[in-house]
Amino acid sequence: MKPSHHRKCSSRAFSTVELMIVVAIIGTLSALAVPSFERASMQSKLSRMKNDLRVLFDAFNLYAIEYGSYPGGGGYYYTDANTAPQPLQDYLDDSRWDEKTPMGGHYFYWNRNVYDDTIGTTRYVPFLFIDNWNYNFFGWPSVPLVPAAWWQDLDDDIDDGNLTTGRLQMYNAVQVIYTLDDSAW
C-alpha cells in the first residue's frame, strides 16, 4: 500500500470581510482628509489673491504718485495682454499681469469717471474688476468659479468684512471690484 500524503491547504489570501474592512477604513480616512485638502487649497488661493491685490495696488499707486493721476483716462486694460499695460511696465512685472487670478478669472483695470461730492466735479476712480467666471466669448457661464464665501473670507482678511462696502466689493455673482484709490471709499 502506498502511503497517502495529505497536504494541508493553507490559504494566504485575504477574505472578503477583511478586504471590506480595509476599504471601509480607507474610505473613512479619505472622507476626513478631502475637506482638509480643500481648505488648504482655498487658503493658498486666498493668500495668493491677497498678495496679487497688494502688488497691483502698489503698482497703480506708485504710478499715480509719480504722474499725479492713475493711467488711462476712462480706459480699461484686460489681463490677457501678455505684458503689463504700457504705463505700468516700470511698476509691474509682466508675469503678474498676464496670469489668471488664483481663482481662475482675469483682472480688468478700469478708470471710471464718477462724480465726487467733496470737490464738486467728476474725476476718474481706478478699479480692478476681478472676474469670478470662466471668461467665454461664446456665451455666459452659469456658475461662478468660486463661491461668494471665499470672497467674504478675503474681505474679512483685507477689508471691512462687508462685500457691499469698502475697498473690496461683490459687484454681482460673477464680478468683484477692488478700488485702488483710497479717497473713493
Secondary structure, DSSP 4 states (H G I P E B T S, - for coil): -PPP-PPPP---SPPHHHHHHHHHHHHHHHHHHHHHHHHHHHHHHHHHHHHHHHHHHHHHHHHHHHHSS-SSTT-EEETTSSS--GGGTTTS-HHHHHSPPTTS--EEEEEEEEEETTTTEEEEEEEEEEE-S---TTS--SS-SS-HHHHHHHHHHHS-S-TTSSSEEEEETTEEEEE--GGG-
